[in-house]
Amino acid sequence: MAIALVYQTKGNNLKLWRVSWQRGKKLLQESGQLVVSSWAIFIYKIDLIMLGFVDKTESGYYTVAVKLSEICDFLPLIIASSI
């Protein structure tokens, strides 16, 4: 909302915007990998919720192991994003 307000105070008009279906289709095709990645992370985090119902000690160990493994995933993610 604030972005739209700033946009209009700069002399632009939101009513002149039009939908470009071709551009939308292209953006969806380009973002397919991000969508798959987001779903994979979501599914990956569900196991932490399920383990929370089992045993608090084992769930704690698992959570720490997952956090440590995420640190190892951090560097390749940055390299892949920069390329």
Backbone bond lengths (Angstrom), bond angles and torsions (degrees), N, CA, C in turn:
res aa  C-N    CA-C-N  psi(-1)  N-CA   C-N-CA  omega(-1)  CA-C   N-CA-C  phi
1 M - - - 1.439 - - 1.534 110.32 -
2 A 1.318 116.56 -42.41 1.457 120.21 -179.33 1.521 110.91 -66.37
3 I 1.321 116.47 -35.63 1.467 119.88 179.30 1.520 110.23 -64.90
4 A 1.337 116.89 -41.19 1.459 120.61 178.37 1.520 110.88 -64.52
5 L 1.318 117.00 -37.75 1.463 120.62 178.81 1.522 111.03 -65.74
6 V 1.310 117.31 -45.25 1.466 120.95 177.56 1.524 109.98 -63.44
7 Y 1.337 116.67 -40.72 1.464 121.25 179.23 1.532 110.83 -58.46
8 Q 1.317 115.68 -43.01 1.469 118.88 -178.76 1.524 112.07 -74.21
9 T 1.329 117.97 -32.33 1.468 119.07 179.08 1.522 111.62 -70.76
10 K 1.324 117.55 -18.34 1.468 121.23 176.76 1.522 111.88 -82.64
11 G 1.344 117.41 3.15 1.453 120.90 176.75 1.517 114.29 97.57
12 N 1.299 118.44 9.01 1.460 122.09 179.01 1.522 109.89 -95.62
13 N 1.325 116.20 162.07 1.454 120.97 -177.42 1.530 109.46 -126.03
14 L 1.321 116.34 121.82 1.464 120.94 179.52 1.530 112.43 -69.50
15 K 1.306 117.10 -23.66 1.466 120.60 -178.18 1.526 112.49 -69.75
16 L 1.334 116.77 -16.51 1.458 120.34 179.88 1.532 112.12 -85.58
17 W 1.306 117.54 -6.30 1.465 120.65 -179.83 1.518 110.51 -69.25
18 R 1.324 116.42 143.25 1.462 122.81 177.69 1.523 109.38 -130.48
19 V 1.304 115.82 152.21 1.467 121.47 179.27 1.515 109.17 -83.29
20 S 1.316 116.55 130.06 1.457 122.16 174.66 1.531 107.79 -108.50
21 W 1.323 116.07 102.11 1.462 120.33 -177.69 1.524 111.41 -65.07
22 Q 1.330 116.80 -34.25 1.469 119.70 178.09 1.521 110.82 -64.93
23 R 1.325 116.74 -43.12 1.468 120.63 178.71 1.530 110.71 -66.07
24 G 1.323 116.76 -40.45 1.460 120.83 177.93 1.520 112.32 -61.85
25 K 1.324 115.82 -41.92 1.464 120.51 178.65 1.529 110.39 -64.24
26 K 1.333 116.16 -41.79 1.461 120.27 179.76 1.532 110.86 -64.85
27 L 1.329 116.88 -41.63 1.462 120.53 179.05 1.530 111.26 -64.34
28 L 1.330 117.55 -39.36 1.463 120.31 177.06 1.521 111.94 -64.61
29 Q 1.328 116.11 -39.64 1.466 119.34 178.45 1.524 111.12 -65.55
30 E 1.323 116.62 -39.99 1.461 120.41 -179.40 1.524 112.62 -72.50
31 S 1.318 117.53 -25.85 1.464 120.19 -177.12 1.519 112.74 -95.67
32 G 1.297 117.94 8.61 1.459 121.30 -178.79 1.518 113.14 -58.01
33 Q 1.322 116.75 -40.84 1.467 120.43 179.69 1.526 111.24 -66.80
34 L 1.322 117.42 -35.67 1.459 120.29 177.43 1.522 111.60 -67.15
35 V 1.328 116.50 -37.49 1.459 120.28 178.38 1.524 110.08 -65.19
36 V 1.325 117.13 -45.56 1.467 120.87 178.57 1.520 110.36 -62.44
37 S 1.307 117.17 -41.65 1.458 121.48 178.60 1.523 111.35 -63.24
38 S 1.309 117.51 -42.24 1.467 121.12 179.31 1.521 111.39 -63.46
39 W 1.323 116.93 -42.01 1.469 120.31 177.70 1.524 110.78 -65.64
40 A 1.318 117.61 -38.45 1.465 120.77 179.51 1.525 110.21 -64.09
41 I 1.322 117.54 -41.76 1.463 120.77 178.42 1.520 110.17 -65.80
42 F 1.316 117.58 -39.53 1.458 121.50 178.71 1.526 110.74 -61.65
43 I 1.316 116.81 -46.58 1.465 121.12 179.18 1.524 110.29 -66.33
44 Y 1.309 116.74 -35.83 1.463 122.42 179.64 1.525 110.93 -63.36
45 K 1.330 117.52 -35.46 1.457 121.73 -178.17 1.527 112.70 -80.37
46 I 1.314 119.04 -18.51 1.456 121.66 -179.30 1.520 111.02 -63.64
47 D 1.321 118.20 -33.08 1.464 120.18 -178.84 1.519 111.50 -62.68
48 L 1.319 118.23 -31.88 1.462 120.41 176.87 1.523 111.00 -64.96
49 I 1.313 116.46 -37.36 1.464 120.22 178.39 1.521 109.86 -68.01
50 M 1.332 117.31 -43.31 1.460 120.36 -179.86 1.518 111.32 -65.84
51 L 1.323 118.41 -38.02 1.458 120.62 179.21 1.523 111.96 -69.89
52 G 1.303 117.75 -23.05 1.455 121.04 178.07 1.511 112.53 -62.73
53 F 1.328 117.32 -21.72 1.452 121.06 179.90 1.524 112.86 -88.10
54 V 1.324 118.75 -9.59 1.461 121.76 -174.72 1.526 110.34 -88.79
55 D 1.302 117.32 -82.58 1.455 122.63 -176.39 1.523 107.90 -139.84
56 K 1.304 116.20 131.61 1.464 120.18 -175.34 1.531 111.79 -65.90
57 T 1.321 118.13 -36.70 1.465 120.77 -179.17 1.517 110.84 -67.42
58 E 1.322 116.59 -49.18 1.464 120.48 179.50 1.518 110.71 -64.75
59 S 1.313 116.49 -37.98 1.463 120.38 177.94 1.530 110.30 -63.43
60 G 1.326 116.84 -37.85 1.465 120.80 177.91 1.516 112.10 -65.61
61 Y 1.344 116.26 -43.97 1.465 120.17 177.20 1.523 110.74 -60.62
62 Y 1.314 114.86 -44.63 1.470 119.54 -178.89 1.530 110.66 -63.44
63 T 1.326 116.28 -42.32 1.461 120.16 -179.46 1.527 111.33 -62.01
64 V 1.335 116.94 -41.91 1.458 120.70 178.40 1.525 110.37 -64.92
65 A 1.338 117.17 -42.57 1.467 120.40 178.74 1.519 111.41 -62.71
66 V 1.323 116.84 -39.88 1.469 120.39 178.52 1.520 110.57 -65.01
67 K 1.323 117.25 -42.90 1.470 120.18 179.09 1.527 110.95 -62.89
68 L 1.321 117.41 -40.63 1.460 119.80 177.63 1.523 111.78 -65.47
69 S 1.335 116.78 -38.28 1.462 118.90 178.75 1.523 111.68 -70.38
70 E 1.340 117.22 -29.88 1.467 119.95 177.01 1.518 111.30 -66.66
71 I 1.313 117.34 -30.17 1.466 120.51 176.29 1.525 109.69 -62.36
72 C 1.341 116.45 -38.94 1.464 120.34 179.48 1.528 111.72 -69.45
73 D 1.332 117.14 -24.97 1.463 121.14 178.71 1.518 112.11 -82.03
74 F 1.315 117.18 -15.83 1.459 121.71 -173.14 1.521 112.64 -66.70
75 L 1.314 117.49 -47.04 1.463 121.41 -176.84 1.534 112.73 -64.18
76 P 1.342 119.83 -49.05 1.473 118.34 177.40 1.527 113.07 -61.56
77 L 1.328 116.54 -32.43 1.467 119.94 178.00 1.519 110.66 -63.88
78 I 1.319 117.10 -42.53 1.468 120.61 178.77 1.523 110.69 -66.14
79 I 1.308 117.12 -42.08 1.456 120.67 179.74 1.526 110.88 -63.87
80 A 1.340 115.92 -44.55 1.466 120.01 179.11 1.508 111.64 -63.82
81 S 1.323 117.79 -39.51 1.467 120.89 179.56 1.511 111.92 -67.17
82 S 1.323 116.98 -36.71 1.459 119.43 -178.33 1.519 112.05 -74.11
83 I 1.306 117.54 -27.40 1.460 120.68 178.84 1.497 109.09 -76.65
